[in-house]
């Protein structure tokens, strides 16, 4: 059996793969599979088709040339411009949408992007609650609650007779969709055999891409938004029984002292996986031994004890609640040294030193800009003649982005791959702007450039999920990762106003905004250190030391070049 820090990985290795493991995998794959309907499904549920103003047949009202939002009404011989209140929509592509049902055009046009933005606002809240729920109540609890509430509110959304209830449902769905993502991923990683975790981590992203393709096919056959919303929510319905069948993470149970339940879970795992336990210590003895190891690595009674503990030994973002090593060789509790309680340890440490402030700022901007591009490109589907084909191709290019990123970054490194992908993505999107300026309009060229751009930003997004945690010291890694995720959700809230609102008046704007965002993010990556093949940093002091070494190495190289008579390239 493989060696492990706490012995649980060794036990999972002996359990091997079986029905118990596959059951957890099945539940976890349903979570990313249900997201496309809600995150990018607005392209089929809430598009705004072309429309005309319905002019009353009263011989006193006339259309206004070049405007579908106003009409001329003659009163006492004087023509007065009045807003149009009744519209006829083009139903050749979409028979019914949220925009057509509630006339989200003209004076109500600003409400249309809110359909998407309100959902991403819910995702922002849910991503915070998901981490708290997973640590305090367990991974399974978060997935169960999220799946049941998603089914309920998806049904409410499908039958809602009021626009305000549609928006409220979207926000709540954003919360409960996202509250499951982090716990479901952790649950799978914590029941998976160690040697397959990297592979499974990549495979868990594939259901999202495959569901994009399936959603495009479903939307092609179902042009009514209510029916499409209901059918697209089927993965959530399938998740409910799976969530009821899975067990709680044995690692979470161990860390939180639920030893009896841990024994029951592992006994069920051994039974379903048909593992051969003959000649090995009893599961109860093994659990007690692992628990003793974990208890021995915890803080002493003198150390401040936070309310909840992360399964890998992180407590509220602070590994054994410590910060950098002081010059005296003693450790200072994070947060406490700054006058804050232990709960604020991680957030305070993110901005406590100049090194962390610079790193946090760069990561926040990169993830925000990357989020704008990553969601903005799929939300541009209705700019093409067939939004269904466009979305299916988008899903298809995500598959290689997820599957080939790991071996490429293992060989070339994280920073060069992310930098190349984002800058290249920006150049391709800005080339669309140049084509627009010169009046060159070939849809297949635009489609090819957008698909290549999306492939690059998806690759960047996937690698960044690996890169960002490696950049952050162990003491604050969970908080730093949460900061990056929240920045991405802020970025997700911006594209709807560009693609659904401003693009009608400024067709060149999406290419300009998305291209510049990708390019700037790629340039900012150059300010970050490489992490490939290097040990994980434990404290902020380790990060500062590594950056100092990089700076000294660069100065040394420049000095050598200067001595040899070669001018350093700046």
N, C-alpha and C positions, 0 to 999 in steps of 0.2 A: 504493500500500500504506500501511496505517496505520503511523504512527510508533510506535516502541516503545523502551523503555529499553535493551534488550539486542539487539534485532534479531530474536529468535526469534518474537515475536508477528507481526512483519511477514512473516516467512517462512510462518508458519502461515496467515496471511490469504491469501497467494498460493496456498497449497495448496488452500484452500477446503474445502468439505464433499464427502465422497465415501465410497466403501466402507470405506476405512481408518478414517475418523472414526466411521462408523456401527458398525463392528465393536467399537470401544472403548466406544461408547455402550451397545451391547447387553450387553456384559459388565458394565458398571457398573450397569445397571438390574436385573440379576439379584441383586445384593447386597441392596438394600432389599427386593426381592420375596421373598427367603427368610426375612427377619427375623420377620414376623408369626407364622409357625408356631411359632417358638421363644419369642418374646417375650410374645405374648398368647394363643398356642394352648393354654395350660394351661386356659383356660375350657372347652375341648372335650376335652382329653386327661386332665385331672386334676380334674374337678368331683366333688363328693361328693353323690350323690343321697340321697334319704331311705332309711332302712334300719330294719330291725327285728331284734331279738335272736332267734336260733334257740334255742328252749327244748328241751332234751333230753326225749324222751318216756319218762321213767323213773318217773313218779308221785312223784318226790322234789324236782323243780325247778319253780319257778313264776315267772311274770313279775312285775316290779315296776311298779306303776302310775306312768306319767309318766317312765319311764326305759327307754331302749333299750340302756343300757350295763351294766346290772346285772341280776341275777336272784336269786331266793331259793332256797336249797338246804336241804332239811330233813335234818339228821343227828341221830339219836338223840333225835328229838322236838323239836329246837331249830332254828329257822330262821336261816340264816346268809346274809348278802348276799355274793355272789361276782360278779366281773366276767364279762361276757359275752365269749365267745371266738369265736363263730360268728355271722355276720350274713347276712341276706337283703336285697338291695338292689332298689330300684325301677329297673327296666330299661326303663321306658316312653320315656325320653328318651335316655339313654346306656346302651348295651348293656355296654360294658366301659370302665373308666377305671383310671388308676394307683391311685386311692384304693380302688376296689372290689376290685382284684386283690390288693392287699396289706393290706386292712382298715385304712386310715389314718383311723380313727374312734375315738371314745372315748379310751382311754388313749394311742393313737397319733395323735390328731388333730393334735398339734403338728407332725408330720412333713409334713402335706399342704402348708402354705405353703412349706416348704423346697424343694419341687419348683420353684417359681418363683424364690425368693430365691437359691438356689444358682446358677441361670442368670445372674441379674443380677450376682452376685459375680464370675462368670467374665467378664461383659461389662466390669466394672470393670478387671480385669486386662488383658483384651484391648485396651481402649482405650489403655492405656499402651503395650503392646507394639506396637500398630499404628503409632503414630507413630514409635517407634524403628525398627521393621522397614522402614517406608516410606522413612525417611531413610538408613538404613545399607545395606539390601539392595535397595532399589528398590520402586516401587509394584507392578509386575507380580509380583515374587516374593511379596509379602505376599498378593496376591489368589490366586495359584496355590496357595500352601500352605494358605491359609484355605479355599478351595473343596474341595480334596482331603480335608482333615481333616474338614470339615463333612459331606461325603458318608459318610466312613468312620464317624464317631461317630454320625451320624444312623441309620445301619444298625445299629450296636451298640445304640443306644437302643431301636430298634424290636423287637429280638429278645432283649433282656436278660431273663434269668430271675431276676435278683436286684435287689432295691430299691437296694442300695448301688451297684450298677453303673449303675442308672438315674440316681441322683444324680451319680455321677462323670461320666457321659456328659453330663449337663446342664451341669455346670461347664465341661468341656472345650469343649462346643459354644458356650457363652457366650464363651470366650476366642477361638476361631477364627472365630466369626461376626463379632465386633466387630473383630478384627484386620484385617478386610478393608474396613471401612466407610470409614475415613479415607483409606487408600491408593487405593481405587477412586474415591472422589470426586476426589482430587487428580489421578489419572491422566486422568480425563475432562476436568477443567478445563485440564490442561496440554497436551492434544492438540486442544482445541476452538478454533475461530477466536475471536478476542477479542470481537467484537461480539455473539456469541451466548452468552457465558459466563453472564450473568445469567439468561437464559431457561432454559438447560440446567440451571443450578443449582437452579431451581425445579422443573423437570420431573423431576429425579432423585428428588424426594421422592414423586412420584405413584405409582410402583410399590408402595410400602409401603401406601398407601391402597387401591389397587385389589386388592392381595393380601388385604387384610382382608375385602373383599367376596367374593372368590373362596374364601377359606378358610371363610367362613361357609356358602357353598353346598356345599363339599366335606364339611364336618362334618355338614351336614344329611343328606347321603346316606350318609356313612360314620360309624357310631356306635361302632366299635371303635377304641380309642386307638392300637393298634399299627399298624393299616393306615392310619389317619389321619396318624400321624406319618410314615410312609413316603411317602405320597402328597404330603403337605405339604412334603416335602423335595425335591421334583422341581426347583424352581428352582436348588438347589445342584448337582444333577446336570447341568443345562443349562449352569451356569456353568463347569464343569471344561473342556470343549472350547473354550469361548470364551476362557477364561483362557490356554489353551495357544496360541491363535491371535494374541492381541494382542501388541503390541510394548511395550517399556519406554518410559517417558516420555522423550522427547528432551531435555526440560529437565533432568531428573534426571541423564541420561547426560552432558550438557554440564557441569553443575556439578561432577560427580565425575570429569571428565577422560576419559571414554570416547569419544573423538572418532571412532574408526573405526566403533564400533557406532552412534553417532549418525548418521553418514553413511548407513549401511546402512538404519537405521530411516526416515530421511527420504526416501531413494530409494524404498523400498517404499511409503511414504505417497504420494509423487508418482505412482508407477505405479498403485496401486489407485484413487487419486482422479482419475486421468487429468488431472493438472494440466499446463498448458502452461508448460514451463520454458525455452522457446526465447528466446534473447536475454538470458537472465539469467546471472549468474556460476554456475559449477558448485556443486553442493551441498557438495562438500568445501571449496571456497574460502569459501563462506558460513559453514559450521560453524567453520572456523578463525578467521574474522573475529569471529564472535559469541563464541567462546571467549576471544579476546584482550580483548574488551570486558569480559567477566565477570572475567577474571583481573586486569585493571587496576583493578577496583572492590573487590578483596579486601584484607584487612588486610596491612599491611607485615610484614616479617620480625620486627620488634620486638614486634608484637602477639601475644598468646597465641592459638594456633590450636586450636580445639576439635576433637573427634574427628569430628563430622559436621556437615553444612551443609544448611540448608533451601533449597529451590530458589528462593525469592524473595530470597535474599541474607541470610536470617536464619540465624544459626549458634547452634544450641542455644538458641534463644529470644532471642539478643542480636544485634541488627543490628551487624555489625562489632564485636561484643562490647563495646559501650559502654553506659555508664549515663548519668546526667544530667550536664549541663555544670556544672562547678564554678564557683565565683566567680572563679577565676583564669583561666577560659576554656579550661582543659584538660579532657579527657575521662578519666573513671576507668573502668577495665574492670569490668564487672559481676562480682560474686562475688569477684574478686581483692581488691578494696578492703575486703571484709568478711572476708578470710582464708579464702575458699573457692576451689576450683578452678573452671575455666571451665565445667565441666559443670553446676555448681550456680548458674551466673549467673542464669538465669531464675527458679528457685524463690526464691532469696534476694531478688531484686528485687521479687517480689510482696509481700513483707512488710518491705522495707527502710526505707520512709518511712511517715510517718503517713498521707499521702494514699493510698498503695498499700494499706496495711493496711485502711483504711476501705473502699476500693473493692473489694478482694478479699473482705472479709467480706460486704458487701452482695451481691455477685455470687454467692458460694457459697450464701447463704441463699435467694436468689431462685431459683437453678437447682435447689436441693434441693427446695424447696416446689413449684415448677412440675413437677418430675419426679414427685412424689407424685401430683399431680392428673392429669397426662398419662397415666400408666400405670394409676392407680387406677380411672378411669372405665371403660376397656375391661374391666378385671378384675372389674367388677360385673355382667357379663352374666347370670350365673345368678340374680341378684336379680329378673329379669323372666321372664315366662311363656315367651318364646321367645328363648333366648340367640342363636340363629342370626340371626333378624331384627335383634336388637339389635346384633350385631357388624357385620352388613352395613350398617346405617344409620350406625354409627360410622365405617366406612370411607368411606361416601358423603359425610359432612360434612367429612372431612379434605381432600377434593379442592378445594372452594372456599377452605378455609383456606390452602392452599398457593398457589393460583393468584391470589388477589386481594390477598394481603398485600403484595406488592411495590409495585403502584401506589398502594395506600392509604398506605403508610408514606412513599413518595416525596413525597406531597402533604402529609400531616398530621404527619410526623415519627415517629421510633421510640418515644420515651418516652411520648407521649400514647396511642398505639395499644396498647402493651404494658400500660400502667397501666389503661386502660379495659377491655381484655379480661380481665385477671386479676381486677380488682375486680368487674366484672359477673359473671364466672364464679363468684366467691365468693358474691355475693348470690343468684344463682340456686340454687346448691347449698345454701346456708343456708335458702332458702325451702322446700326439700324437708324440712329438719329441722322447720320450723314446721308444715308439713302433717302430718308424722309425729306431732308433739306433740298436734295437735288431732284426730288420728284421721281425717284426710281422705286416703283412699287411692283414687286414680284412676290406673290404670297409664298411661293415655295422657298424663296431665298430668305424671307423673314422667318418662316417656320423653322428652317434649318438653323439659322443663327440663334433663335430663341431656344430650340431644343439643345443645342450645344452649350449654350449659356446655363441652362437648367442642369445639365449633366455636371458641369463644373461646380456650380454652387451647391448641388447635392453632395458631391464628393467633399467639398470644403466643409459642409455642415457635419457630415459623418466623421471626418477626421478631427474636427474641432471638439466633438464630444469626447474624444480620447485625449486631445492636446490640452484642453483647459484644465482638467483635473491634474494632469501631470505638471502643469505650471504652478499649481497652488500647493503650498505646504500642507502636510497632513493635519496640522492643528486647526486649519480653517478651510479644508477642502470642501466639505458639504456646503458651507455658507457661500464660498466662492462659486461653486457650481450652480447653486440656486440663483446667485446674482446674474450669472450668464444666461440662465434659462429665462429669468424674468425680463432681462434686456431683450431677448429674442421675442418674447410675447409683446413687448412694447412695439418692437419693429413690425410684428404681425398686424397691429392695429392701424398702421399707416397706409398700406396699399389700397384698401377699399376706396378711400377718398381720392386716390389718384386714378385708379382704373374705372371706377363707377361714377365718378363725379367730375373731376377736372379734365379727364381725357376727352370728353365730348367737345370741350372748348379748345383744348390744347392737345391734339393727337400725338405730338412729339414728346409730351411730358413724361409718360411712363419710361420710354427708352432713356431719356436724360437722367431721371431720378435713379432708376435701377442701375444704369451703367455707372454713374458717378458713385453710388453707394458701394457697389462691388469693388470698384477700382480703389477707392479710399480705404476700404477695409483691408484689401490686399497689401497696400502700402504700410498700413499700421502693423501688420503681422511682422514686418521686418524689424520692428522694435522689440520683439519678444525673443527669448533664447530658445535654442533647440533642446528637446527633451528625449529624443530617440536614443535608446541604449544607455541612458543615464539613470542613476538611482533616484527614486522618489525623494523629494525634500520633506523633512519632518517639521521644520520650524521656519519662521520668517527669517531667522538668522542664516539658515542654510540657503535660502533664496538670495539674500543679500551677498553671501559669500560667493555663490555661483556667478552672480552678475558681476561681481568684482573681479573674479577670475577671468571672465570673458573680456572685461575691459582691459585688464592687465595683459592678456594674451594679444588683444588687438594692438595695444601700444607696443608690445614687444615686436610684433610682426612689422609695424610701421617703422620702428627703430632699425630693424635689420634691413629693410628696404632702403631706408635713408642712408645707412652706412655703405650699402652696395651701390649707391648712386641712382637708385630707382625711386621716383616720386610716388608716394602712396596715392592710391585712387580714392577720392572722396566723393 
